[in-house]
């Protein structure tokens, strides 16, 4: 007897992503890991997409690392972001 595998068994996500990655339409805060600089922004995208945008040359975060630290944006940039709590 042949039993086929389910498609989702072959396509399962191998790496667990932090909960913040799946957030969208959020106010977020960035904190530089090399100094006290910070940045607050808002995005309607998924936060991980916005973080990828901050790795590009036009981004203020990219420019901060380049100018202030003469360094490249860290590969684990997402770890320096957090979702801001809503104030009611």
Wavefront OBJ file of the C-alpha trace (Angstrom):
o trace
v 0.000 0.000 0.000
v 1.344 3.431 -0.987
v 0.707 6.394 1.285
v 1.536 9.802 -0.147
v 3.144 12.504 1.917
v 1.247 15.691 2.541
v 2.521 18.743 0.701
v 2.884 20.689 3.951
v 5.367 18.052 5.180
v 7.683 19.021 2.324
v 7.152 22.773 2.629
v 7.421 23.300 6.359
v 9.345 26.330 7.542
v 12.676 25.110 8.854
v 13.625 28.196 10.851
v 11.411 29.589 13.593
v 11.010 33.337 13.130
v 10.611 35.743 16.018
v 7.021 36.893 16.583
v 7.942 40.459 15.637
v 8.713 39.347 12.079
v 5.081 38.632 11.246
v 3.758 41.939 12.601
v 2.359 44.478 10.151
v 0.843 47.973 10.470
v 2.971 48.740 13.512
v 4.964 51.524 15.081
v 8.451 50.196 15.682
v 11.631 51.294 17.389
v 15.196 50.637 16.299
v 18.076 50.822 18.779
v 21.644 50.821 17.439
v 23.756 48.051 18.965
v 26.919 50.197 18.768
v 25.709 53.461 20.361
v 22.653 55.113 21.929
v 21.093 56.152 18.612
v 17.482 55.213 18.008
v 14.828 55.508 15.329
v 11.039 55.277 15.507
v 9.019 54.485 12.405
v 5.672 53.209 11.171
v 4.977 50.626 8.507
v 1.935 49.004 6.944
v 4.171 46.245 5.569
v 5.270 43.201 7.480
v 8.010 44.395 9.787
v 10.584 42.002 8.312
v 10.030 43.641 4.900
v 10.597 47.088 6.394
v 13.749 45.904 8.156
v 15.024 44.647 4.789
v 14.359 48.154 3.457
v 16.565 49.591 6.194
v 19.466 47.515 4.824
v 19.445 49.569 1.597
v 21.734 52.547 0.958
v 18.909 55.120 0.987
v 17.837 54.200 4.524
v 18.696 56.419 7.478
v 19.699 53.327 9.461
v 22.079 52.201 6.708
v 23.561 55.727 6.599
v 23.928 55.762 10.389
v 26.055 52.592 10.380
v 28.117 53.830 7.430
v 28.750 57.392 8.693
v 28.859 56.992 12.480
v 30.504 53.577 12.748
v 32.135 53.036 9.318
v 30.437 49.646 9.378
v 27.955 47.620 7.392
v 24.440 47.018 8.654
v 24.508 43.839 10.813
v 23.030 40.688 9.290
v 20.804 40.214 12.359
v 19.357 43.740 12.125
v 15.878 42.455 13.087
v 17.160 41.841 16.630
v 17.501 45.609 17.140
v 13.818 46.295 16.402
v 10.842 46.111 18.716
v 7.192 46.923 18.349
v 6.077 49.964 20.297
v 3.139 49.501 22.660
v -0.050 51.355 21.766
v -0.910 54.241 24.074
v -4.628 54.592 24.761
l 1 2 3 4 5 6 7 8 9 10 11 12 13 14 15 16 17 18 19 20 21 22 23 24 25 26 27 28 29 30 31 32 33 34 35 36 37 38 39 40 41 42 43 44 45 46 47 48 49 50 51 52 53 54 55 56 57 58 59 60 61 62 63 64 65 66 67 68 69 70 71 72 73 74 75 76 77 78 79 80 81 82 83 84 85 86 87 88
